[in-house]
């Protein structure tokens, strides 16, 4: 097959340009491979933890570099943090306490609980049951650790109309010193409150648990708080 002279000329030009491009690409590829190790881009470093560690092993209790300011800070005691600047658990009672509860097996969020009768009644040591966060010497961590048999069915309207089983809630109550994370006391409790809630907080497990009532907590903590 014959090709015109002009066609042959353009073919030669295109071949030359293609060879030049491939040569340049190859050169860039080699240059990228030859970047010295200490000059290659590094992945970004993540943000510092919310509670900087100043001592202690990474797998054990960790000391916060900041003082206690809020109830949220105190709830971190249940997550193995402690505050060296906090008042120590010693001397005469009362010993101010915060109660932090985790009442689901499928959720990790916690909430503070206040025992209304001792905290706002005629109790002479009521301030110890609802202290300012910076004055707390103790934190009581109430954690749901298991579920027993079904007790009843509960019909709830929020978040959606539905019927959920109420099972026996089994809890561990652990008391820590805020300043050192020293474990002061520990006991197991079975929730006596079998009432159905008006609002259901659930997770993947579509079930409810009997709650530890205020009287149970007061009985378990009174000696440590009031002496």
Buried (B, 14 or more C-beta within 10 A) or exposed (E): EEEEEEEEEEEEEEEEEEEEEEEEEEEEEEEEEEEEEEEEEEEEEEEEEEBEBEEBEEEEBBBBBEEBEEBEBBBBBBBEBBBBEBBEBEEEEBBBBBBBBBBBBEBEEBEBBEBEEBBEEEBEBBEBBBBEBBBBBBBBBBBBEBBEEEBEEBEBEEEEEEEBBBBBBBBBBBBBBBBBBEEBBEEEBEBEBBEBBEEBEBEEBEBBBBBBBBEBBBEBBBEBBBE
